[in-house]
Amino acid sequence: MSSCFIGLMSGTSLDGVDGVLADFDGATRVLAHVYRPFPDALRAELLALNQSGPDELHRGALAANALARLYAQVVQALLQTTGVPASGVRAIGAHGQTVRHRPGLFDGTGYTLQLNNPALLAELTGITVVADFRSRDVAAGGQGAPLVPAFHQAVFGRPGVAVAVLNIGGIANLSVLADTGVLGFDCGPGNALLDHWCRQHTAQAYDAAGRWAASGRVHEALLHDLLQERYFDQAPPKSTGRDLFHADWLARHLAPYAAVPAADVQATLTELTARVCAADLRRYGAGCRQLHVCGGGALNDELMRRLQAQLPDVKVENSQAAGLPPLQVEAAAFAWLASRTLAGDSGSLESVTGARGARVLGAIYPA
């Protein structure tokens, strides 16, 4: 039986879809990686659906259909690149697009919502699809996030050595891997605010290599105010998203600082991400001397420089050095989670999400 799985990830950065074809026979091997950007209209609709608006159910359903079709294009590209037939793939792990994440709130259970149409994806590809990975953990009293620390442990963990993995997508999440156990949680904003500010002031989708941030200066008073966000002081388990760190959150904090140059704001937001992530590593991973950084933030040279400056006793490096390129890690994680689901094995960690126990995650849509 094939040991190949496809993982599809579209995260809070809202830039597009990363897909990998991975083989889990023995060590994790990524056989191919494909990226497809979101069409402008789909990106705008997914961003709008992060907040309440008119006709949400109708718009959300159609956006889910469009996302599934884009997912199918990524799947076909992976198959064409590798020559692997659809019959040679056990399953697709399709995360979907998170538009709301409110675990534990309102009624004691809360919810997490990822737009997706896995049934349509199964029809379009002829491959079994595993989706809806987060809701079972939330039902068990957990945060439903982050789900990647178990995969990080499988790929990056080293016996006898404490290692940390920092994924910087739209939101930054940290995994601390040690013989005594695994800890993981969302630190706070990653690229979401950086990309928003960059689009607003430069018309570019992101700050390439952090060059714009590097041209500015950190505004210490603004940074101090941003760091007062209560989420940063909460103890894990905890998770967050655009429900908290969105354009209005930033606008409120910037209101008293209208005269600050835009490049200085970008530099300050970059420093914010570095400070928050570094503080969390010092607080919860004091024994770690190696930090593998993945996600789009790993390609931001200025952000990486600021992380290293905040962690002088830690080797901060791109996850490529540990064998898995930064833009492949999350997609590979959901391929791995799909493999766990089909095997009937748990994919969550009680120590990470705070659920009542590990659970088999995801719903299966047969080919």
Buried (B, 14 or more C-beta within 10 A) or exposed (E): EEEBBBBBBBBBBBBBBBBBBBBBEEEBBBBBBBBBEBEEEBBEBBBBBBBEEEEBEEBBEBBBBBBBBBBBBBBBBBBEEBEBEBEBBBBBBBBBBBBBBBBBEEEEBBBBBBBBBBEBBBBBBEBBBBBBBBBBBBBBBBBBBBBBBBBBBBBBBEEEEBBBBBBBBBBBBBBBBBEEEBBBBBBBBBBBBBBBBBEEBBEEBBBEBBEBBBBBEBBEEBBEBBBEBEBBEEEBBBBBBBBBBBBEBBEEBBEEBEEBEBBBBBBBBBBBBBBBBBBBBBEBBEEBEBBBBBBBBBBBBBBBBBBBEBBEEBEBBBBBEBEBBBBBBBBBBBBBBBBBBBEEEBBBBBBBBBBEEBBBBBEBBEB
